[in-house]
Amino acid sequence: MLDLSPGRGIHLVKLSDFATFLATRLLPVRAPLRSFDDGQLYISLTSHAPRFKYLDACLKSLLSQSLKPTGVLLWIEKKDLGRLPASVLRLRRKGLTILECENGLRSYCKIIPALERYPRAFLVTADDDYIYPRDWLAGLVEAYQPGQREVLCYRAHQIATADEKPDLFRAWSRTSPTGISSPLLFALGYGGVLYPPGILGPGATDRIFLDLSPTGDDIWLYFMARRNGATIRRIPGGRATRLPSANIASLKRINLAEDQAQHQRNLDAMVDRFGFPTDDNRQAIAS
């Protein structure tokens, strides 16, 4: 079917995705089947004003998870807080916590303030333009193995290397194996990523990321995890449904045509600054 949202132009939306969107938006928030009892567990995400129109559907899917987290945190930059629609504000009664994030953090709002506020918590990041299945959170948590230094994710790229450094981004494989923990898997935030306590190291919140990788939070987080000795494991399942807002300007992108080139610049800057993390390169970040 056609999506004719204002300012969007015309693009195709799958009927199955549209049906999921309607069902999620119209049905009440579902009660969890069980709670997480092994510490603090937060789902954390951000959004911005151009994408508020459909945000409630994403949030309802996160509030309807079969495994109940400690909280669902929605971080909004100060400049956009007053523009949140009533459909989102009402969800505070269902357990949503809305928090102010400093202006200018862009997509980093979903993880950096949460790391600073809850340093000992399990953090699961989500994107604002997807509807997540009911067992999405449970799948990530159940895959966690205490004692293993791993970042867990549902979606990943496989990094291609050349001369012991990452090859050009366009050479990376868009498919990746499941069940293998590897330093060459690159977690993609939109699918959902679980960060166990302390996995990113103390330098992860250093605002130097705004200079090195301003539109590439996934790149920054990959380097922080690898430099802290962690590997990445992709797990099966967790298929999320794209919302109609998925093509509205992303917090990560300047524009679609520029996205891949910007990603490459972010990657190059990180390699130039820190080198390519290996098992023998786990030193702390120097300011």
Phi and psi in degrees as GROMACS dihedral restraints (atoms count N, CA, C in turn):
[ dihedral_restraints ]
;  ai    aj    ak    al  type     phi  dphi    fc
    3     4     5     6     1   -94.5    20    10
    4     5     6     7     1   140.0    20    10
    6     7     8     9     1  -106.4    20    10
    7     8     9    10     1   117.4    20    10
    9    10    11    12     1  -115.2    20    10
   10    11    12    13     1    35.2    20    10
   12    13    14    15     1   -59.7    20    10
   13    14    15    16     1   144.0    20    10
   15    16    17    18     1   -54.7    20    10
   16    17    18    19     1   134.6    20    10
   18    19    20    21     1    78.0    20    10
   19    20    21    22     1     3.8    20    10
   21    22    23    24     1  -100.2    20    10
   22    23    24    25     1   -24.3    20    10
   24    25    26    27     1    75.7    20    10
   25    26    27    28     1  -163.1    20    10
   27    28    29    30     1  -107.3    20    10
   28    29    30    31     1   129.6    20    10
   30    31    32    33     1  -148.2    20    10
   31    32    33    34     1   162.0    20    10
   33    34    35    36     1   -85.0    20    10
   34    35    36    37     1   138.1    20    10
   36    37    38    39     1  -121.1    20    10
   37    38    39    40     1   130.0    20    10
   39    40    41    42     1   -61.8    20    10
   40    41    42    43     1   137.5    20    10
   42    43    44    45     1   -60.7    20    10
   43    44    45    46     1   -38.0    20    10
   45    46    47    48     1   -65.4    20    10
   46    47    48    49     1   -38.6    20    10
   48    49    50    51     1   -67.5    20    10
   49    50    51    52     1   -39.8    20    10
   51    52    53    54     1   -65.5    20    10
   52    53    54    55     1   -37.8    20    10
   54    55    56    57     1   -64.6    20    10
   55    56    57    58     1   -41.2    20    10
   57    58    59    60     1   -63.1    20    10
   58    59    60    61     1   -41.9    20    10
   60    61    62    63     1   -60.0    20    10
   61    62    63    64     1   -47.7    20    10
   63    64    65    66     1   -62.9    20    10
   64    65    66    67     1   -43.9    20    10
   66    67    68    69     1   -63.3    20    10
   67    68    69    70     1   -42.8    20    10
   69    70    71    72     1   -65.3    20    10
   70    71    72    73     1   -39.4    20    10
   72    73    74    75     1   -73.7    20    10
   73    74    75    76     1   -33.8    20    10
   75    76    77    78     1   -89.9    20    10
   76    77    78    79     1   -29.0    20    10
   78    79    80    81     1   -82.4    20    10
   79    80    81    82     1   154.7    20    10
   81    82    83    84     1   -71.0    20    10
   82    83    84    85     1   161.2    20    10
   84    85    86    87     1   -62.8    20    10
   85    86    87    88     1   132.6    20    10
   87    88    89    90     1   -89.0    20    10
   88    89    90    91     1   146.9    20    10
   90    91    92    93     1   -75.7    20    10
   91    92    93    94     1   147.0    20    10
   93    94    95    96     1   -71.7    20    10
   94    95    96    97     1   160.9    20    10
   96    97    98    99     1   -92.3    20    10
   97    98    99   100     1   -25.4    20    10
   99   100   101   102     1  -159.4    20    10
  100   101   102   103     1   166.5    20    10
  102   103   104   105     1  -111.4    20    10
  103   104   105   106     1   160.0    20    10
  105   106   107   108     1   -87.4    20    10
  106   107   108   109     1   124.6    20    10
  108   109   110   111     1  -118.6    20    10
  109   110   111   112     1    14.3    20    10
  111   112   113   114     1  -113.0    20    10
  112   113   114   115     1    42.6    20    10
  114   115   116   117     1   115.7    20    10
  115   116   117   118     1  -160.3    20    10
  117   118   119   120     1   -94.6    20    10
  118   119   120   121     1   136.7    20    10
  120   121   122   123     1  -136.0    20    10
  121   122   123   124     1   116.2    20    10
  123   124   125   126     1  -120.7    20    10
  124   125   126   127     1   137.8    20    10
  126   127   128   129     1   -90.3    20    10
  127   128   129   130     1   130.8    20    10
  129   130   131   132     1  -131.7    20    10
  130   131   132   133     1   133.2    20    10
  132   133   134   135     1  -152.1    20    10
  133   134   135   136     1   169.4    20    10
  135   136   137   138     1  -136.2    20    10
  136   137   138   139     1   169.9    20    10
  138   139   140   141     1  -157.0    20    10
  139   140   141   142     1   173.9    20    10
  141   142   143   144     1  -142.6    20    10
  142   143   144   145     1   165.7    20    10
  144   145   146   147     1   -51.5    20    10
  145   146   147   148     1   -42.7    20    10
  147   148   149   150     1   -59.5    20    10
  148   149   150   151     1   -17.8    20    10
  150   151   152   153     1  -111.3    20    10
  151   152   153   154     1     9.7    20    10
  153   154   155   156     1   -67.9    20    10
  154   155   156   157     1   -24.0    20    10
  156   157   158   159     1   -56.5    20    10
  157   158   159   160     1   -39.3    20    10
  159   160   161   162     1  -110.2    20    10
  160   161   162   163     1     7.4    20    10
  162   163   164   165     1   -61.6    20    10
  163   164   165   166     1   -33.9    20    10
  165   166   167   168     1   -60.4    20    10
  166   167   168   169     1   -32.8    20    10
  168   169   170   171     1   -67.1    20    10
  169   170   171   172     1   -42.9    20    10
  171   172   173   174     1   -60.5    20    10
  172   173   174   175     1   -47.6    20    10
  174   175   176   177     1   -64.3    20    10
  175   176   177   178     1   -38.7    20    10
  177   178   179   180     1   -63.2    20    10
  178   179   180   181     1   -36.3    20    10
  180   181   182   183     1   -67.1    20    10
  181   182   183   184     1   -34.2    20    10
  183   184   185   186     1   -75.4    20    10
  184   185   186   187     1   -33.6    20    10
  186   187   188   189     1   -77.2    20    10
  187   188   189   190     1   -11.5    20    10
  189   190   191   192     1  -102.8    20    10
  190   191   192   193     1    16.3    20    10
  192   193   194   195     1   -65.2    20    10
  193   194   195   196     1   145.9    20    10
  195   196   197   198     1   -65.6    20    10
  196   197   198   199     1   -31.3    20    10
  198   199   200   201     1   -99.2    20    10
  199   200   201   202     1   122.6    20    10
  201   202   203   204     1   -81.8    20    10
  202   203   204   205     1   120.8    20    10
  204   205   206   207     1   -80.2    20    10
  205   206   207   208     1   171.9    20    10
  207   208   209   210     1   -62.3    20    10
  208   209   210   211     1   -35.4    20    10
  210   211   212   213     1  -170.2    20    10
  211   212   213   214     1   160.4    20    10
  213   214   215   216     1  -112.4    20    10
  214   215   216   217     1   117.0    20    10
  216   217   218   219     1  -105.4    20    10
  217   218   219   220     1   122.7    20    10
  219   220   221   222     1  -110.1    20    10
  220   221   222   223     1   112.4    20    10
  222   223   224   225     1   -97.7    20    10
  223   224   225   226     1   126.0    20    10
  225   226   227   228     1  -126.4    20    10
  226   227   228   229     1   131.3    20    10
  228   229   230   231     1   -59.7    20    10
  229   230   231   232     1   145.6    20    10
  231   232   233   234     1   -51.4    20    10
  232   233   234   235     1   -38.6    20    10
  234   235   236   237     1   -66.4    20    10
  235   236   237   238     1   -19.0    20    10
  237   238   239   240     1  -107.2    20    10
  238   239   240   241     1    -8.0    20    10
  240   241   242   243     1   -56.3    20    10
  241   242   243   244     1   -42.5    20    10
  243   244   245   246     1   -71.3    20    10
  244   245   246   247     1    -4.9    20    10
  246   247   248   249     1  -102.7    20    10
  247   248   249   250     1     2.1    20    10
  249   250   251   252     1   -63.6    20    10
  250   251   252   253     1   133.5    20    10
  252   253   254   255     1   -76.3    20    10
  253   254   255   256     1   162.5    20    10
  255   256   257   258     1   -60.8    20    10
  256   257   258   259     1   -31.7    20    10
  258   259   260   261     1   -61.6    20    10
  259   260   261   262     1   -29.3    20    10
  261   262   263   264     1   -85.1    20    10
  262   263   264   265     1   -44.7    20    10
  264   265   266   267     1   -59.5    20    10
  265   266   267   268     1   -35.4    20    10
  267   268   269   270     1   -61.7    20    10
  268   269   270   271     1   -26.3    20    10
  270   271   272   273     1   -72.5    20    10
  271   272   273   274     1    -8.5    20    10
  273   274   275   276     1   -61.6    20    10
  274   275   276   277     1   -29.9    20    10
  276   277   278   279     1   -69.3    20    10
  277   278   279   280     1   -18.3    20    10
  279   280   281   282     1   -99.5    20    10
  280   281   282   283     1     5.2    20    10
  282   283   284   285     1   113.9    20    10
  283   284   285   286     1    -1.9    20    10
  285   286   287   288     1   -71.9    20    10
  286   287   288   289     1   137.1    20    10
  288   289   290   291     1  -112.1    20    10
  289   290   291   292     1   122.0    20    10
  291   292   293   294     1  -103.1    20    10
  292   293   294   295     1   126.6    20    10
  294   295   296   297     1  -129.2    20    10
  295   296   297   298     1   147.1    20    10
  297   298   299   300     1   -82.2    20    10
  298   299   300   301     1   136.5    20    10
  300   301   302   303     1  -118.7    20    10
  301   302   303   304     1   145.5    20    10
  303   304   305   306     1   -61.7    20    10
  304   305   306   307     1   142.9    20    10
  306   307   308   309     1   -62.0    20    10
  307   308   309   310     1   141.0    20    10
  309   310   311   312     1    97.7    20    10
  310   311   312   313     1    -4.9    20    10
  312   313   314   315     1   -80.7    20    10
  313   314   315   316     1   -15.7    20    10
  315   316   317   318     1    52.9    20    10
  316   317   318   319     1  -132.1    20    10
  318   319   320   321     1   -67.6    20    10
  319   320   321   322     1   -17.5    20    10
  321   322   323   324     1   -66.8    20    10
  322   323   324   325     1   -15.0    20    10
  324   325   326   327     1   -57.3    20    10
  325   326   327   328     1   -27.3    20    10
  327   328   329   330     1   -75.3    20    10
  328   329   330   331     1   -13.4    20    10
  330   331   332   333     1  -130.9    20    10
  331   332   333   334     1   -41.1    20    10
  333   334   335   336     1   -64.4    20    10
  334   335   336   337     1   -50.3    20    10
  336   337   338   339     1   -62.6    20    10
  337   338   339   340     1   -33.6    20    10
  339   340   341   342     1   -67.7    20    10
  340   341   342   343     1   -39.8    20    10
  342   343   344   345     1   -60.9    20    10
  343   344   345   346     1   -39.7    20    10
  345   346   347   348     1   -72.5    20    10
  346   347   348   349     1   -36.1    20    10
  348   349   350   351     1   -85.2    20    10
  349   350   351   352     1   -32.5    20    10
  351   352   353   354     1  -129.0    20    10
  352   353   354   355     1    67.4    20    10
  354   355   356   357     1   -66.7    20    10
  355   356   357   358     1   -18.9    20    10
  357   358   359   360     1  -105.5    20    10
  358   359   360   361     1    12.6    20    10
  360   361   362   363     1   -98.1    20    10
  361   362   363   364     1   156.4    20    10
  363   364   365   366     1   -76.9    20    10
  364   365   366   367     1   127.7    20    10
  366   367   368   369     1  -116.9    20    10
  367   368   369   370     1   130.7    20    10
  369   370   371   372     1  -118.7    20    10
  370   371   372   373     1   119.0    20    10
  372   373   374   375     1   -94.2    20    10
  373   374   375   376     1   147.1    20    10
  375   376   377   378     1  -136.7    20    10
  376   377   378   379     1   163.4    20    10
  378   379   380   381     1  -105.0    20    10
  379   380   381   382     1   156.3    20    10
  381   382   383   384     1   -83.2    20    10
  382   383   384   385     1    -4.4    20    10
  384   385   386   387     1  -113.0    20    10
  385   386   387   388     1    28.0    20    10
  387   388   389   390     1  -135.7    20    10
  388   389   390   391     1   152.8    20    10
  390   391   392   393     1  -104.0    20    10
  391   392   393   394     1   126.2    20    10
  393   394   395   396     1  -101.0    20    10
  394   395   396   397     1   138.3    20    10
  396   397   398   399     1   -65.4    20    10
  397   398   399   400     1   160.8    20    10
  399   400   401   402     1   -62.5    20    10
  400   401   402   403     1   -32.2    20    10
  402   403   404   405     1   -99.5    20    10
  403   404   405   406     1    15.8    20    10
  405   406   407   408     1   -58.6    20    10
  406   407   408   409     1   -50.8    20    10
  408   409   410   411     1   -66.6    20    10
  409   410   411   412     1   -43.8    20    10
  411   412   413   414     1   -59.9    20    10
  412   413   414   415     1   -38.3    20    10
  414   415   416   417     1   -61.8    20    10
  415   416   417   418     1   -42.2    20    10
  417   418   419   420     1   -66.6    20    10
  418   419   420   421     1   -45.5    20    10
  420   421   422   423     1   -66.8    20    10
  421   422   423   424     1   -41.2    20    10
  423   424   425   426     1   -67.5    20    10
  424   425   426   427     1   -24.0    20    10
  426   427   428   429     1   -80.4    20    10
  427   428   429   430     1   -15.6    20    10
  429   430   431   432     1   -66.1    20    10
  430   431   432   433     1   133.4    20    10
  432   433   434   435     1  -118.5    20    10
  433   434   435   436     1   108.6    20    10
  435   436   437   438     1   -53.6    20    10
  436   437   438   439     1   137.3    20    10
  438   439   440   441     1    93.3    20    10
  439   440   441   442     1   -17.5    20    10
  441   442   443   444     1   -91.7    20    10
  442   443   444   445     1   131.3    20    10
  444   445   446   447     1   -89.3    20    10
  445   446   447   448     1    86.9    20    10
  447   448   449   450     1  -136.1    20    10
  448   449   450   451     1   143.4    20    10
  450   451   452   453     1   -98.2    20    10
  451   452   453   454     1   131.7    20    10
  453   454   455   456     1  -108.8    20    10
  454   455   456   457     1   140.1    20    10
  456   457   458   459     1  -150.1    20    10
  457   458   459   460     1   161.5    20    10
  459   460   461   462     1   -93.4    20    10
  460   461   462   463     1   -25.7    20    10
  462   463   464   465     1  -131.4    20    10
  463   464   465   466     1   140.8    20    10
  465   466   467   468     1  -155.9    20    10
  466   467   468   469     1   152.9    20    10
  468   469   470   471     1   -97.5    20    10
  469   470   471   472     1   159.4    20    10
  471   472   473   474     1  -106.6    20    10
  472   473   474   475     1   121.2    20    10
  474   475   476   477     1   -74.4    20    10
  475   476   477   478     1   127.4    20    10
  477   478   479   480     1   -90.0    20    10
  478   479   480   481     1   142.9    20    10
  480   481   482   483     1  -119.9    20    10
  481   482   483   484     1   155.5    20    10
  483   484   485   486     1  -148.1    20    10
  484   485   486   487     1   124.9    20    10
  486   487   488   489     1    56.9    20    10
  487   488   489   490     1    41.0    20    10
  489   490   491   492     1    63.2    20    10
  490   491   492   493     1    23.3    20    10
  492   493   494   495     1  -132.9    20    10
  493   494   495   496     1   163.1    20    10
  495   496   497   498     1   -62.1    20    10
  496   497   498   499     1   134.2    20    10
  498   499   500   501     1   -71.9    20    10
  499   500   501   502     1   174.8    20    10
  501   502   503   504     1   -54.7    20    10
  502   503   504   505     1   143.7    20    10
  504   505   506   507     1   -54.0    20    10
  505   506   507   508     1   -37.7    20    10
  507   508   509   510     1   -66.7    20    10
  508   509   510   511     1   -15.3    20    10
  510   511   512   513     1   -88.2    20    10
  511   512   513   514     1    -8.5    20    10
  513   514   515   516     1   -69.9    20    10
  514   515   516   517     1   147.9    20    10
  516   517   518   519     1   -79.0    20    10
  517   518   519   520     1   131.9    20    10
  519   520   521   522     1   -83.1    20    10
  520   521   522   523     1    -4.0    20    10
  522   523   524   525     1  -111.1    20    10
  523   524   525   526     1   151.0    20    10
  525   526   527   528     1  -150.6    20    10
  526   527   528   529     1   152.4    20    10
  528   529   530   531     1   -75.9    20    10
  529   530   531   532     1   156.5    20    10
  531   532   533   534     1  -104.4    20    10
  532   533   534   535     1   155.0    20    10
  534   535   536   537     1    80.9    20    10
  535   536   537   538     1     1.2    20    10
  537   538   539   540     1  -114.2    20    10
  538   539   540   541     1   128.6    20    10
  540   541   542   543     1   -94.1    20    10
  541   542   543   544     1   118.8    20    10
  543   544   545   546     1  -141.0    20    10
  544   545   546   547     1   146.3    20    10
  546   547   548   549     1   -74.2    20    10
  547   548   549   550     1    -9.6    20    10
  549   550   551   552     1  -105.7    20    10
  550   551   552   553     1    14.3    20    10
  552   553   554   555     1   -97.4    20    10
  553   554   555   556     1   140.7    20    10
  555   556   557   558     1  -120.7    20    10
  556   557   558   559     1   107.3    20    10
  558   559   560   561     1   -67.1    20    10
  559   560   561   562     1   137.2    20    10
  561   562   563   564     1  -106.0    20    10
  562   563   564   565     1   121.7    20    10
  564   565   566   567     1   -61.7    20    10
  565   566   567   568     1   -30.7    20    10
  567   568   569   570     1   -63.9    20    10
  568   569   570   571     1   -28.5    20    10
  570   571   572   573     1   -78.6    20    10
  571   572   573   574     1   -19.0    20    10
  573   574   575   576     1   109.4    20    10
  574   575   576   577     1   128.8    20    10
  576   577   578   579     1  -134.5    20    10
  577   578   579   580     1   133.4    20    10
  579   580   581   582     1  -102.3    20    10
  580   581   582   583     1   122.4    20    10
  582   583   584   585     1  -111.1    20    10
  583   584   585   586     1   107.1    20    10
  585   586   587   588     1   -65.4    20    10
  586   587   588   589     1   162.4    20    10
  588   589   590   591     1   -57.1    20    10
  589   590   591   592     1   131.6    20    10
  591   592   593   594     1    76.6    20    10
  592   593   594   595     1     2.0    20    10
  594   595   596   597     1   -69.5    20    10
  595   596   597   598     1   -22.9    20    10
  597   598   599   600     1   -95.2    20    10
  598   599   600   601     1   -11.0    20    10
  600   601   602   603     1    83.0    20    10
  601   602   603   604     1   163.9    20    10
  603   604   605   606     1   -70.5    20    10
  604   605   606   607     1   -18.2    20    10
  606   607   608   609     1   -87.1    20    10
  607   608   609   610     1     0.8    20    10
  609   610   611   612     1   -65.0    20    10
  610   611   612   613     1   -25.3    20    10
  612   613   614   615     1   -96.6    20    10
  613   614   615   616     1     5.8    20    10
  615   616   617   618     1   -64.9    20    10
  616   617   618   619     1   123.7    20    10
  618   619   620   621     1   -67.9    20    10
  619   620   621   622     1     5.2    20    10
  621   622   623   624     1   -60.8    20    10
  622   623   624   625     1   -20.0    20    10
  624   625   626   627     1   -61.1    20    10
  625   626   627   628     1   -26.0    20    10
  627   628   629   630     1   -68.7    20    10
  628   629   630   631     1   -22.5    20    10
  630   631   632   633     1   -91.1    20    10
  631   632   633   634     1   -40.3    20    10
  633   634   635   636     1   -83.6    20    10
  634   635   636   637     1   -42.7    20    10
  636   637   638   639     1  -142.6    20    10
  637   638   639   640     1    62.7    20    10
  639   640   641   642     1   -62.7    20    10
  640   641   642   643     1   -28.4    20    10
  642   643   644   645     1  -116.1    20    10
  643   644   645   646     1    17.5    20    10
  645   646   647   648     1  -131.1    20    10
  646   647   648   649     1    68.2    20    10
  648   649   650   651     1   -62.5    20    10
  649   650   651   652     1   -35.1    20    10
  651   652   653   654     1   -60.9    20    10
  652   653   654   655     1   -37.3    20    10
  654   655   656   657     1   -66.9    20    10
  655   656   657   658     1   -49.2    20    10
  657   658   659   660     1   -57.1    20    10
  658   659   660   661     1   -46.5    20    10
  660   661   662   663     1   -67.8    20    10
  661   662   663   664     1   -34.9    20    10
  663   664   665   666     1   -60.3    20    10
  664   665   666   667     1   -49.2    20    10
  666   667   668   669     1   -63.7    20    10
  667   668   669   670     1   -39.9    20    10
  669   670   671   672     1   -64.7    20    10
  670   671   672   673     1   -41.2    20    10
  672   673   674   675     1   -66.4    20    10
  673   674   675   676     1   -45.8    20    10
  675   676   677   678     1   -66.6    20    10
  676   677   678   679     1   -41.0    20    10
  678   679   680   681     1   -67.8    20    10
  679   680   681   682     1   -17.8    20    10
  681   682   683   684     1   -97.6    20    10
  682   683   684   685     1    11.1    20    10
  684   685   686   687     1    87.6    20    10
  685   686   687   688     1    12.2    20    10
  687   688   689   690     1   -94.6    20    10
  688   689   690   691     1   153.2    20    10
  690   691   692   693     1  -112.9    20    10
  691   692   693   694     1   175.7    20    10
  693   694   695   696     1  -119.9    20    10
  694   695   696   697     1   133.9    20    10
  696   697   698   699     1  -125.7    20    10
  697   698   699   700     1   125.9    20    10
  699   700   701   702     1   -92.0    20    10
  700   701   702   703     1   136.2    20    10
  702   703   704   705     1  -113.7    20    10
  703   704   705   706     1   154.8    20    10
  705   706   707   708     1   -75.5    20    10
  706   707   708   709     1   161.8    20    10
  708   709   710   711     1    89.7    20    10
  709   710   711   712     1  -161.7    20    10
  711   712   713   714     1    73.3    20    10
  712   713   714   715     1    20.9    20    10
  714   715   716   717     1   -61.6    20    10
  715   716   717   718     1   121.4    20    10
  717   718   719   720     1   -98.6    20    10
  718   719   720   721     1   155.0    20    10
  720   721   722   723     1  -102.5    20    10
  721   722   723   724     1   129.1    20    10
  723   724   725   726     1   -72.0    20    10
  724   725   726   727     1   137.3    20    10
  726   727   728   729     1   -84.9    20    10
  727   728   729   730     1   161.6    20    10
  729   730   731   732     1   -58.2    20    10
  730   731   732   733     1   -20.4    20    10
  732   733   734   735     1   -80.4    20    10
  733   734   735   736     1    -0.8    20    10
  735   736   737   738     1   -61.4    20    10
  736   737   738   739     1   -26.5    20    10
  738   739   740   741     1   -97.2    20    10
  739   740   741   742     1     0.2    20    10
  741   742   743   744     1   -74.7    20    10
  742   743   744   745     1   147.1    20    10
  744   745   746   747     1   -39.9    20    10
  745   746   747   748     1   122.5    20    10
  747   748   749   750     1   -80.2    20    10
  748   749   750   751     1   151.5    20    10
  750   751   752   753     1   -65.1    20    10
  751   752   753   754     1   -18.8    20    10
  753   754   755   756     1   -89.4    20    10
  754   755   756   757     1   -18.2    20    10
  756   757   758   759     1  -113.9    20    10
  757   758   759   760     1   144.1    20    10
  759   760   761   762     1   -81.6    20    10
  760   761   762   763     1   -50.3    20    10
  762   763   764   765     1  -158.2    20    10
  763   764   765   766     1   165.0    20    10
  765   766   767   768     1   -62.9    20    10
  766   767   768   769     1   -39.8    20    10
  768   769   770   771     1   -64.9    20    10
  769   770   771   772     1   -29.2    20    10
  771   772   773   774     1   -86.7    20    10
  772   773   774   775     1   -13.4    20    10
  774   775   776   777     1   -57.2    20    10
  775   776   777   778     1   -51.2    20    10
  777   778   779   780     1   -66.2    20    10
  778   779   780   781     1   -40.9    20    10
  780   781   782   783     1   -64.3    20    10
  781   782   783   784     1   -39.3    20    10
  783   784   785   786     1   -65.5    20    10
  784   785   786   787     1   -40.5    20    10
  786   787   788   789     1   -58.6    20    10
  787   788   789   790     1   -43.2    20    10
  789   790   791   792     1   -64.4    20    10
  790   791   792   793     1   -40.2    20    10
  792   793   794   795     1   -63.5    20    10
  793   794   795   796     1   -41.9    20    10
  795   796   797   798     1   -60.2    20    10
  796   797   798   799     1   -46.6    20    10
  798   799   800   801     1   -61.8    20    10
  799   800   801   802     1   -46.8    20    10
  801   802   803   804     1   -60.4    20    10
  802   803   804   805     1   -41.2    20    10
  804   805   806   807     1   -64.7    20    10
  805   806   807   808     1   -38.4    20    10
  807   808   809   810     1   -67.9    20    10
  808   809   810   811     1   -42.1    20    10
  810   811   812   813     1   -64.9    20    10
  811   812   813   814     1   -42.0    20    10
  813   814   815   816     1   -62.2    20    10
  814   815   816   817     1   -36.9    20    10
  816   817   818   819     1   -79.3    20    10
  817   818   819   820     1   -43.0    20    10
  819   820   821   822     1  -116.2    20    10
  820   821   822   823     1    -7.7    20    10
  822   823   824   825     1    75.7    20    10
  823   824   825   826     1   178.4    20    10
  825   826   827   828     1   -95.3    20    10
  826   827   828   829     1   117.5    20    10
  828   829   830   831     1   -60.2    20    10
  829   830   831   832     1   133.1    20    10
  831   832   833   834     1  -129.6    20    10
  832   833   834   835     1   179.5    20    10
  834   835   836   837     1   -64.6    20    10
  835   836   837   838     1   -17.3    20    10
  837   838   839   840     1  -103.0    20    10
  838   839   840   841     1    13.0    20    10
  840   841   842   843     1  -133.3    20    10
  841   842   843   844     1    70.7    20    10
  843   844   845   846     1  -113.5    20    10
  844   845   846   847     1    16.1    20    10
  846   847   848   849     1   -62.8    20    10
  847   848   849   850     1   155.0    20    10
  849   850   851   852     1   -66.9    20    10
  850   851   852   853     1   157.6    20    10
  852   853   854   855     1   -74.7    20    10
  853   854   855   856     1   132.6    20    10
  855   856   857   858     1   -94.7    20    10
  856   857   858   859     1   138.3    20    10
